[in-house]
Amino acid sequence: MLKAFLRTTVYHTEKNFQRLRFASQPASLPVLLGISFPKSGTHLLDQILLGFSNVAPYAKRLHSFYAEYEGESGKKRDPQQALNWLDSLRPCDVASAHLFARPEAVIRVYSPRFVPYFIFRDPRDVVVSHVFYVTDMEARHVHHEYYQSLPDFDSRLKVSILGRSDADVEFPNIAKRFAPYLGWLDHPEVLTIHFEDLIHSRLETLTRIMDHLLKRVPLHASRQLILASLEASINPTKSPTFRSGKTGEWKRYFTEEHKRLFKEVAGDLLIRLGYEKESEW
């Protein structure tokens, strides 16, 4: 309780300082909301959005993070919890979420209260990252012991692709895990970001992120200063899932069997997301 109280106190103190620092700018700027599919650059997007705090009265740290599943138990949260969380956010907050595109959540996010972004990654790289994360990086993960019980990386990768029908908690295949997020792709109010573009076309992608906010809010800073602030905010060493900064790593780990299984359950997803044009890859 004390830790939560101190964190809240520090957060609001910093926000008040930001208002004083940027007193000439409106203090009721919309919430910057970073939506992400797990293992797709969540922390990288968080860092970039927090970079706006150097040029506008935005918070210097995340207000909070929301996930549709409880971390240690793996249980799915009630949809009302997501709505309550969205309603708790205030002007000039920066927040992050693994948030499903349910109709009620979509209505809130598409309101003037939010400037939303959605980042995702090649699902083949996602499942590889998922294996490393669950097996080696997060001992409290609900599937950690099961993954460690498997004989090798290949068998773990198959589970990350196909899911676990025998688990006590919901863990479907990769296409079904992505399906609740697909709705974020269909509306211009949400800026969609390929993780890979932040690696290979960073300046162009940071410009898109900047312009998505500037369409709504005219900040009192030059475009060059805003871009420099966003670039300077990136620190891959503080992102636990940003292992190498490389893309297409799945090619090192996928066997022909993995390719076949992935095409069976998620071949259409790759085409929908623009990572492949046909099923022959």
C-alpha positions as CSV (number, residue, x, y, z in Angstrom):
1,M,0.0,0.0,0.0
2,L,2.8,2.4,0.9
3,K,4.7,1.7,-2.3
4,A,1.5,2.3,-4.4
5,F,0.8,5.6,-2.5
6,L,4.4,6.8,-3.0
7,R,4.3,5.9,-6.7
8,T,1.0,7.8,-7.1
9,T,2.3,10.8,-5.2
10,V,5.5,11.0,-7.3
11,Y,3.5,10.6,-10.5
12,H,1.1,13.5,-9.8
13,T,4.0,15.7,-8.5
14,E,5.8,15.1,-11.8
15,K,2.7,15.9,-13.8
16,N,2.2,19.2,-11.9
17,F,5.8,20.1,-12.6
18,Q,5.2,19.3,-16.3
19,R,2.2,21.6,-16.3
20,L,4.4,24.4,-14.9
21,R,7.3,23.6,-17.3
22,F,5.0,23.9,-20.3
23,A,2.5,26.5,-18.9
24,S,2.0,28.1,-22.3
25,Q,0.5,24.8,-23.7
26,P,-2.9,23.4,-22.9
27,A,-3.0,21.2,-19.8
28,S,-5.7,19.0,-21.1
29,L,-3.9,17.1,-23.9
30,P,-5.5,13.7,-24.9
31,V,-4.1,10.5,-23.4
32,L,-1.3,8.9,-25.4
33,L,-2.3,5.2,-25.6
34,G,0.1,2.6,-26.8
35,I,-1.7,-0.7,-27.7
36,S,0.4,-3.7,-28.5
37,F,0.2,-7.3,-29.2
38,P,2.5,-9.2,-26.7
39,K,6.1,-9.6,-27.6
40,S,5.8,-7.0,-30.4
41,G,7.7,-4.0,-29.1
42,T,5.6,-2.8,-26.2
43,H,8.4,-1.3,-24.3
44,L,9.9,0.4,-27.4
45,L,6.6,2.1,-28.1
46,D,6.3,3.1,-24.5
47,Q,9.7,4.8,-24.6
48,I,8.8,6.7,-27.8
49,L,5.5,8.0,-26.5
50,L,7.2,9.1,-23.2
51,G,9.5,11.1,-25.4
52,F,6.7,13.6,-26.0
53,S,7.2,14.7,-22.3
54,N,10.3,16.6,-23.4
55,V,8.3,18.9,-25.6
56,A,4.8,19.0,-24.1
57,P,3.2,18.6,-20.6
58,Y,2.9,14.9,-20.9
59,A,3.8,12.6,-18.0
60,K,7.4,11.5,-17.8
61,R,6.5,7.9,-16.9
62,L,3.7,5.5,-17.7
63,H,0.4,6.0,-15.8
64,S,-0.1,2.3,-15.9
65,F,-0.1,-0.9,-18.0
66,Y,-3.2,-3.1,-18.6
67,A,-3.2,-6.7,-19.9
68,E,-6.2,-8.8,-20.9
69,Y,-4.7,-11.7,-19.0
70,E,-3.4,-11.7,-15.4
71,G,0.4,-12.2,-15.5
72,E,1.0,-15.0,-13.1
73,S,-2.3,-16.9,-13.2
74,G,-3.0,-16.5,-17.0
75,K,-6.7,-15.9,-16.3
76,K,-8.6,-13.7,-18.7
77,R,-9.8,-10.5,-17.1
78,D,-13.5,-9.4,-17.2
79,P,-14.1,-7.0,-20.1
80,Q,-15.4,-4.4,-17.7
81,Q,-12.0,-4.1,-16.1
82,A,-10.6,-2.8,-19.4
83,L,-13.3,-0.2,-19.6
84,N,-12.7,0.8,-16.0
85,W,-9.0,1.2,-16.7
86,L,-9.6,3.3,-19.8
87,D,-11.9,5.5,-17.8
88,S,-9.3,6.0,-15.1
89,L,-6.9,7.7,-17.5
90,R,-6.6,11.5,-17.4
91,P,-5.3,14.2,-19.8
92,C,-1.6,14.2,-20.4
93,D,-1.3,10.6,-19.2
94,V,0.8,8.1,-21.2
95,A,-0.5,4.5,-20.9
96,S,0.2,1.1,-22.4
97,A,-2.0,-2.0,-22.9
98,H,-2.4,-5.4,-24.4
99,L,-6.0,-4.3,-25.2
100,F,-8.5,-6.3,-27.2
101,A,-10.6,-4.3,-29.8
102,R,-13.9,-5.1,-28.2
103,P,-16.7,-2.7,-29.4
104,E,-17.0,-1.0,-26.0
105,A,-13.3,-0.4,-25.8
106,V,-13.1,0.8,-29.4
107,I,-15.8,3.4,-28.7
108,R,-13.8,4.8,-25.8
109,V,-10.4,4.7,-27.6
110,Y,-11.8,6.5,-30.7
111,S,-13.1,9.4,-28.6
112,P,-11.3,12.8,-28.4
113,R,-9.8,11.7,-25.0
114,F,-7.2,9.4,-26.7
115,V,-4.5,9.5,-29.3
116,P,-4.1,5.7,-29.9
117,Y,-1.2,3.7,-31.5
118,F,-1.1,0.0,-32.2
119,I,2.2,-1.8,-32.6
120,F,2.6,-5.4,-33.9
121,R,5.3,-7.7,-35.2
122,D,5.8,-10.6,-37.6
123,P,3.9,-13.3,-35.7
124,R,6.7,-15.8,-36.6
125,D,9.2,-13.6,-34.7
126,V,6.5,-13.3,-31.9
127,V,6.4,-17.0,-31.3
128,V,10.2,-17.2,-31.2
129,S,10.3,-14.3,-28.7
130,H,7.6,-15.9,-26.7
131,V,9.6,-19.1,-26.2
132,F,12.6,-17.2,-24.9
133,Y,10.5,-15.0,-22.6
134,V,8.5,-17.8,-21.0
135,T,11.4,-20.3,-20.7
136,D,14.3,-18.1,-19.7
137,M,13.1,-14.6,-18.7
138,E,9.9,-14.8,-16.7
139,A,9.9,-17.5,-14.0
140,R,6.5,-16.4,-12.7
141,H,4.8,-16.9,-16.1
142,V,1.9,-19.4,-15.9
143,H,3.5,-21.6,-18.6
144,H,7.1,-21.3,-17.4
145,E,7.3,-24.7,-15.7
146,Y,5.6,-26.5,-18.6
147,Y,8.0,-24.9,-21.1
148,Q,11.0,-25.9,-19.0
149,S,9.7,-29.4,-18.9
150,L,9.8,-29.8,-22.7
151,P,12.9,-31.4,-24.1
152,D,14.1,-28.7,-26.5
153,F,13.5,-25.4,-28.2
154,D,11.7,-27.1,-31.2
155,S,9.0,-28.6,-29.0
156,R,8.5,-25.3,-27.1
157,L,8.2,-23.4,-30.4
158,K,5.5,-25.8,-31.5
159,V,3.5,-24.9,-28.4
160,S,3.9,-21.2,-29.0
161,I,2.6,-21.7,-32.5
162,L,-0.2,-24.2,-31.7
163,G,-1.2,-23.2,-28.2
164,R,-2.1,-25.6,-25.4
165,S,-5.5,-27.2,-25.5
166,D,-4.7,-29.2,-22.3
167,A,-3.9,-26.1,-20.2
168,D,-6.1,-24.9,-17.3
169,V,-6.0,-21.4,-18.7
170,E,-6.8,-20.2,-22.2
171,F,-3.8,-20.4,-24.6
172,P,-5.0,-20.8,-28.2
173,N,-2.8,-20.9,-31.3
174,I,-1.0,-17.7,-32.5
175,A,-3.7,-16.7,-35.0
176,K,-6.5,-17.0,-32.4
177,R,-4.4,-15.1,-29.9
178,F,-4.0,-12.2,-32.5
179,A,-7.7,-12.2,-33.6
180,P,-9.0,-10.0,-30.8
181,Y,-6.6,-7.3,-31.8
182,L,-7.4,-7.2,-35.5
183,G,-10.1,-4.6,-35.1
184,W,-7.5,-2.0,-34.3
185,L,-6.3,-2.3,-38.0
186,D,-9.5,-1.1,-39.5
187,H,-9.8,2.5,-38.3
188,P,-7.6,5.6,-39.1
189,E,-8.0,6.9,-35.6
190,V,-5.4,4.3,-34.5
191,L,-1.9,4.6,-36.0
192,T,-0.7,1.1,-36.8
193,I,3.0,0.5,-36.5
194,H,5.0,-2.5,-37.7
195,F,7.8,-3.2,-35.2
196,E,10.1,-3.9,-38.0
197,D,9.7,-0.3,-39.4
198,L,11.1,1.1,-36.1
199,I,14.2,-1.0,-36.8
200,H,14.6,-0.4,-40.6
201,S,12.8,2.9,-41.2
202,R,13.0,4.6,-37.9
203,L,13.0,8.2,-38.9
204,E,10.0,7.7,-41.2
205,T,8.1,5.8,-38.6
206,L,8.9,8.3,-35.8
207,T,7.6,11.0,-38.2
208,R,4.4,9.1,-38.6
209,I,4.1,8.8,-34.8
210,M,4.7,12.5,-34.4
211,D,2.3,13.6,-37.1
212,H,-0.5,11.3,-35.6
213,L,-0.4,13.5,-32.5
214,L,0.1,16.8,-34.3
215,K,-3.0,16.3,-36.3
216,R,-4.9,16.6,-33.0
217,V,-2.6,18.8,-30.9
218,P,-0.4,21.7,-32.2
219,L,2.7,21.4,-29.9
220,H,4.8,24.5,-29.3
221,A,8.0,22.9,-30.6
222,S,9.7,22.5,-33.9
223,R,9.3,19.2,-35.8
224,Q,13.1,18.7,-35.6
225,L,13.0,19.1,-31.8
226,I,10.1,16.7,-31.4
227,L,11.7,14.1,-33.6
228,A,15.0,14.4,-31.7
229,S,13.1,13.9,-28.4
230,L,11.4,10.8,-29.7
231,E,14.7,9.3,-31.0
232,A,16.6,10.2,-27.8
233,S,14.0,8.4,-25.7
234,I,14.7,5.0,-27.2
235,N,16.8,2.7,-25.0
236,P,16.7,-0.9,-26.1
237,T,18.7,-2.0,-23.0
238,K,15.6,-1.2,-20.9
239,S,13.3,-3.4,-23.0
240,P,13.3,-7.0,-21.7
241,T,11.8,-8.4,-25.0
242,F,14.1,-6.3,-27.3
243,R,16.7,-9.0,-27.3
244,S,18.8,-8.2,-30.4
245,G,17.1,-5.4,-32.4
246,K,16.9,-7.7,-35.4
247,T,14.0,-8.8,-37.5
248,G,13.3,-12.0,-39.3
249,E,15.0,-14.0,-36.5
250,W,12.4,-16.8,-37.0
251,K,14.4,-18.0,-40.1
252,R,17.1,-19.2,-37.7
253,Y,14.7,-21.3,-35.6
254,F,11.9,-22.5,-37.9
255,T,12.2,-26.0,-39.2
256,E,10.1,-27.2,-42.2
257,E,7.8,-28.7,-39.6
258,H,7.4,-25.4,-37.9
259,K,6.7,-23.7,-41.2
260,R,4.0,-26.3,-42.0
261,L,2.3,-25.9,-38.7
262,F,2.4,-22.1,-38.8
263,K,0.9,-22.0,-42.3
264,E,-1.9,-24.3,-41.2
265,V,-3.0,-22.1,-38.3
266,A,-1.8,-18.6,-39.2
267,G,-0.9,-18.4,-42.9
268,D,-3.8,-16.0,-43.6
269,L,-2.7,-13.8,-40.7
270,L,0.7,-13.2,-42.2
271,I,-1.0,-12.0,-45.4
272,R,-3.5,-9.9,-43.5
273,L,-0.7,-8.1,-41.6
274,G,1.3,-7.6,-44.8
275,Y,4.3,-9.9,-44.0
276,E,3.6,-12.2,-46.9
277,K,1.7,-12.0,-50.2
278,E,1.0,-15.7,-50.5
279,S,1.4,-19.0,-48.6
280,E,4.6,-20.0,-50.3
281,W,7.4,-18.8,-48.0
